[in-house]
Amino acid sequence: MANTYTQLHIHVVFAVQNRKSLIRPEWANDLYKYITGIIQNHKHRVLQINGMPDHVHILLGLRPSQALSELMKQVKQDSSKWINQQGYVRGKFSWQTGYGAFSYSKSQVPQVIRYIQNQKDHHKTKSFQEEYLEFLKAFQIDFNETYIFKDII
């Protein structure tokens, strides 16, 4: 779009189905590269990506040419398919329905990048569920905890 200027920094967080710890260190970086490729193919920019065995964090520069919901649908759908094709997990891999998305100003980007880079440190004392609920509360997002997470089977 001519004469359209944006600066949209979005931190997206999403979990493995039932929050199972299925993302293994041996292939996590390949997964992050694959997800980065999906996002770049849609003309967005990945500023940082990292995660834990049960969830992923992405900080991206979002272009206004695509809705975040459409991008996340593609990211989750294509990466699930890729994980299954690689045979990285027994059974069928899938992501939990939904995601969290939080916007930041340019001045906050370095802090968010460090946060995402340091996931292992954060999760020494805090579960993914605790982390996610803290985000929702910090951003004053109304939620019903009943509908946030499916029970682990």
Backbone hydrogen bonds, N-H to C=O, Kabsch-Sander energy under -0.5 kcal/mol:
donor,donor_aa,acceptor,acceptor_aa,energy
4,T,1,M,-1.1
5,Y,3,N,-0.5
9,H,7,Q,-0.6
9,H,104,Y,-0.7
10,I,8,L,-0.6
10,I,60,L,-2.6
11,H,102,F,-3.2
12,V,10,I,-0.6
12,V,58,I,-3.3
13,V,100,G,-2.5
14,F,56,V,-1.9
16,V,54,D,-2.5
17,Q,94,S,-2.7
19,R,16,V,-3.0
20,K,17,Q,-1.4
22,L,20,K,-1.8
22,L,53,P,-1.1
23,I,53,P,-2.5
24,R,22,L,-0.8
27,W,24,R,-1.4
28,A,24,R,-1.4
29,N,25,P,-0.6
31,L,27,W,-2.1
32,Y,28,A,-2.6
33,K,29,N,-2.2
34,Y,30,D,-2.3
35,I,31,L,-2.8
36,T,32,Y,-2.4
37,G,33,K,-2.3
38,I,34,Y,-2.0
39,I,35,I,-2.4
40,Q,36,T,-2.8
41,N,37,G,-2.4
42,H,38,I,-0.8
42,H,39,I,-0.8
43,K,40,Q,-2.1
44,H,39,I,-1.9
45,R,61,G,-2.2
47,L,45,R,-0.6
47,L,59,L,-3.0
48,Q,59,L,-1.6
50,N,57,H,-2.1
52,M,55,H,-2.5
55,H,52,M,-1.0
56,V,14,F,-2.6
57,H,50,N,-3.5
58,I,12,V,-2.5
59,L,48,Q,-3.0
60,L,10,I,-2.8
60,L,58,I,-0.6
61,G,45,R,-3.4
62,L,8,L,-2.5
62,L,60,L,-0.8
66,Q,63,R,-1.1
71,L,67,A,-2.1
72,M,68,L,-2.9
73,K,69,S,-1.9
74,Q,70,E,-2.0
75,V,71,L,-2.7
76,K,72,M,-2.6
77,Q,73,K,-2.4
78,D,74,Q,-2.9
79,S,75,V,-2.2
80,S,76,K,-1.9
81,K,77,Q,-2.1
82,W,78,D,-2.3
83,I,79,S,-2.6
84,N,80,S,-2.4
85,Q,81,K,-2.5
86,Q,82,W,-2.1
87,G,83,I,-0.8
87,G,84,N,-0.6
88,Y,83,I,-1.6
93,F,91,G,-0.5
96,Q,15,A,-3.2
100,G,13,V,-2.9
102,F,11,H,-2.3
104,Y,9,H,-2.3
108,Q,105,S,-1.3
109,V,105,S,-0.7
109,V,106,K,-1.0
112,V,108,Q,-2.1
113,I,109,V,-2.7
114,R,110,P,-2.2
115,Y,111,Q,-2.2
116,I,112,V,-2.5
117,Q,113,I,-2.6
118,N,114,R,-1.9
119,Q,116,I,-1.1
122,H,118,N,-2.0
123,H,119,Q,-2.2
124,K,121,D,-1.2
125,T,122,H,-0.9
126,K,122,H,-0.6
131,E,127,S,-2.5
132,Y,128,F,-3.0
133,L,129,Q,-2.3
134,E,130,E,-2.0
135,F,131,E,-1.9
136,L,132,Y,-2.3
137,K,133,L,-2.3
138,A,134,E,-2.9
139,F,135,F,-2.3
140,Q,137,K,-1.4
141,I,136,L,-3.0
142,D,140,Q,-0.6
145,E,143,F,-0.6
147,Y,144,N,-2.3
148,I,145,E,-0.9
149,F,145,E,-0.8
